Amino acid sequence: MATNRWIRPEVYPLFAAVGAAVGICAFSLVRNICINPEVRVNKQSRAAGVLENFAEGEKYTEHLLRRFSRNRSPEIMPGLNSFFTDPSRN
């Protein structure tokens, strides 16, 4: 009886949006804790002080998504945008 009152079909998109947001946050947190060169979890790494690890920082910042999107136009739908903005198509 209580589940019928709280879980209705209209609420499923809200669950999906909140679930996606929580998933993105969890991914970001785990990525930063595990592979960010600036984050040091154990005591021995923290005691090392400031490290000059430029190669590791470059590897962290130049991830696969950034390399993929580097030479692409910053548009979500470039074909649709060019269709509506290109004056030669009229």
Sequence and secondary structure as in RCSB ss.txt:
>XXXX:A:sequence
MATNRWIRPEVYPLFAAVGAAVGICAFSLVRNICINPEVRVNKQSRAAGVLENFAEGEKYTEHLLRRFSRNRSPE
IMPGLNSFFTDPSRN
>XXXX:A:secstr
 HHHHH  GGGHHHHHHHHHHHHHHHHHHHHHHHH TT   SHHHHHT S   HHHHHHHHS HHHHHHTTS S 
S HHHHHHHH GGG 
